[in-house]
Amino acid sequence: MTAETYEPVARRNAGRWLLHRWPTALGLLAGGAALAANVGRASLSITVCVAVLCYLGAAALGRKWIAWVGVFAASLVPVAAALTGLPWWVGMAVVAAALVVLGLVLGVPRRPLTAQFLATLAYGGLAVTALLLAPTIGLVLAGAVLVAHGLWDVVHYVRDAVVSRSLAEFCVALDVLLGGGVLVLAAVG
């Protein structure tokens, strides 16, 4: 193969990779944009809570694809909470409680619903705790929680459980890049 024929083949292969790995590309784009915008601990904490609400929503409704809708819907919760004068995390907690009740009423399998509820308590609780700490320590905690949620995403991707693989793949890329990037930036500056 000559150099002239190799380059178009390489571009074609890169194009195929992007078509198949669009969730990774989208997650890296979103994470990179947030890093470039100098994201703070509140934004990181909201990102963690949006992520756990997506998973909880999918478990509560028993539909993997709901997690993608949850990205948009859960992102609106802090805005709605602010409009009503509530702290954003109170709005997230109310939505989480409503999702659990909805899941119980719908009779979805208890094991995934319970696991996602416990994950919401753990990740969400740590994300909100980050807001109560000194700014740098809170930023580090929020970044670490986001990276840890990336591991949660990997488990769900491998098991093909609760959320669609595309959502889990997107979240891995976003969570690890954004959380890890914040940890690196905190360590060097």
VENCOR-V722475 format. One record per residue. N is the residue number from 1. RES is the residue in one small letter. NEAR is the number of other C-alpha atoms within 12 Angstrom. Layout:
BEGIN
N/RES/NEAR  N/RES/NEAR
END
This chain:
BEGIN
1/m/9  2/t/8  3/a/9  4/e/10  5/t/11  6/y/12  7/e/13  8/p/14  9/v/15  10/a/15  11/r/14  12/r/14  13/n/15  14/a/16  15/g/15  16/r/13  17/w/15  18/l/16  19/l/15  20/h/16  21/r/22  22/w/22  23/p/27  24/t/28  25/a/26  26/l/26  27/g/27  28/l/29  29/l/21  30/a/25  31/g/35  32/g/25  33/a/17  34/a/24  35/l/29  36/a/17  37/a/14  38/n/19  39/v/27  40/g/31  41/r/38  42/a/31  43/s/32  44/l/46  45/s/42  46/i/41  47/t/44  48/v/49  49/c/48  50/v/41  51/a/47  52/v/51  53/l/48  54/c/44  55/y/49  56/l/50  57/g/44  58/a/38  59/a/42  60/a/41  61/l/34  62/g/32  63/r/26  64/k/28  65/w/25  66/i/26  67/a/35  68/w/31  69/v/25  70/g/33  71/v/30  72/f/19  73/a/22  74/a/36  75/s/30  76/l/23  77/v/31  78/p/30  79/v/21  80/a/21  81/a/21  82/a/16  83/l/13  84/t/13  85/g/13  86/l/17  87/p/21  88/w/32  89/w/38  90/v/24  91/g/28  92/m/41  93/a/30  94/v/21  95/v/33  96/a/38  97/a/25  98/a/20  99/l/33  100/v/35  101/v/23  102/l/22  103/g/28  104/l/22  105/v/16  106/l/17  107/g/17  108/v/24  109/p/21  110/r/24  111/r/19  112/p/29  113/l/37  114/t/26  115/a/25  116/q/40  117/f/35  118/l/22  119/a/30  120/t/37  121/l/26  122/a/22  123/y/39  124/g/38  125/g/27  126/l/34  127/a/43  128/v/33  129/t/27  130/a/32  131/l/29  132/l/19  133/l/18  134/a/14  135/p/17  136/t/22  137/i/22  138/g/28  139/l/38  140/v/35  141/l/36  142/a/46  143/g/45  144/a/33  145/v/41  146/l/45  147/v/36  148/a/32  149/h/42  150/g/34  151/l/24  152/w/34  153/d/37  154/v/28  155/v/20  156/h/29  157/y/25  158/v/18  159/r/14  160/d/19  161/a/29  162/v/40  163/v/43  164/s/31  165/r/29  166/s/32  167/l/39  168/a/42  169/e/33  170/f/34  171/c/48  172/v/38  173/a/35  174/l/41  175/d/47  176/v/38  177/l/36  178/l/45  179/g/42  180/g/32  181/g/34  182/v/39  183/l/31  184/v/19  185/l/21  186/a/25  187/a/14  188/v/8  189/g/10
END
